[in-house]
Amino acid sequence: MTAIEYPCLFATLGEAAKQLPDDLARALERTLAATPAANDSEYTPGSITVLDCLQRIRQGEAADGQPWPSDGHTPGQCMALAGIDRANAGQTFLLELLHAIERTRVDGDENPQMGDAAREGILFACRALAEYVGVQVRAA
């Protein structure tokens, strides 16, 4: 698999694209190539497309959708800080969701509620995000 065969996929995933099975790589390339960014002759870099969003995220976009300000940081530190910001936003959302689920379980009616496995899954996701933040803090 080469960048020549899968230009959109390699632009999005970089060298990690080489690890994908061929059938998945073909499907992803078709999807990414179908975006206006790949086909529009009047494409502008500010266009909002799947491919553009994935590339900006990969380049260190923070949770607010903007690149992390360099303010004396190295590019690697900016990437780590943007990752921390995104992980923190995700963890905050998951904890708010878990809080609402628990409040509904305790105070809500007895209609179907989220089960133990789903609540445990949210806790595992929060733990994974916290571990990720710990690794990224050391990098920043």
N, C-alpha and C positions, 0 to 999 in steps of 0.2 A: 504494500500500500504506500502510495507516494502523495505528496502535496499536489502533483500535477493531475493525478486522477481524482482527488477529492479536495479541491482548493478551498471551498467554504468550510468543510469539516476541519481541515488543518488550520485555517484562520481562526477558528473557534477554539479548538482543543489543543492545538500545537502538536507536539510529538506524542501526546497521549492518544491521539487518533490511531496510531499504529497498533494499539492494543485491542481495538474493536474488531469483532468478527466482520467479514466482508458483507454479509447480508444486512447487518445493522448499519455499517458504514455507508452502504449504498442508499438505504432508506433515509438516513440523516442528511446525506449530501443532497438528495432530491428535495427534502424539506427545506434545508437552508438555501438551496439554489432557487427555490420558488419564491423567496422573499423579494420585495421590490428592490432591495439593495443590490441584489445580484443581477437584476434584469432591467432596471429602469435607467434609461440613458440620461434622465434629468435627476438622478440620485444626488442628494446632498448629504454630507456627513452628519448633519443634525437630524436626519430622518429617524423615525422610531420604527425599527424593524427588529425581528427576533435576532438576526445576526448581529446587528449593531449593538443591541442590548447585551448580548452574550459577550461581545468583544469588550465593551466598556466595563462590564462586571469583571472580566478577566484582567483588565488593566488597572484594577484597584478602585472601582466605584464603591462608595460607601452606601449605607442604608438609605440615605436621602437621594440617591441617584447621581450624585456629583462625585468627581474624583476627589480623593483625600488631598487637602491642601499641603503643599510641600513644606512650607514654613520651616526651612532648615533641616527637614528630614530627608534621608536618602530615599530613592525609589522603593527599595525593599521595605523600609520602615513604613512608607505610605501604604504599600500593599498590605502589610501586617495590620496597620491601624484601620484600614478600610475593612479588612476581614473581621477584626474585633467588633467594629461598629455593626456590620451585618449580622454577625453571630449574636451580639447583644440584642439587636432588634428582634431576631427570631426567638431568642430565649425569653424575652419580655412578653412577646405574643403568646408563646406556649404556656408560660406561667399564668398569664391572665386567663387563658382558656381553661387551664386546669383549675384555677380559682373559681371560675364561673361554673364549671362542672361540679366541683365539690359543694358549692353553695346550693346548686340545684338538687344535688343528692341529699343534702341535709334538710333544706327548707322547702324544696319543691314538691310537686305532687308525685304520685307513685307511678306515673306513666313511664314508658320505656326511657331509660337513661343510658348514658355511656357506661359500658362495662368495665370491670377491673383491668382487663387486658389493654383496653384503649388508654385508660389512665396511666397504667404502667408504661405503655409505649411513649406517652408524652413525657413522663419522668426520665426515661432513658434518653430521649431526644434532648432534654434539658441538660442532663449530665454530659452528653457528648458535646453539646455546644459549650458548656463550661470548660471542659477539658481542652477544646479547641482554642478558646480564649486564653487559657493558661499558656498554651504553647506559643500563641501569637504574641502575647505580652512580652515573653522573653525575646522574641525576634525583633520587637519594636524597641 
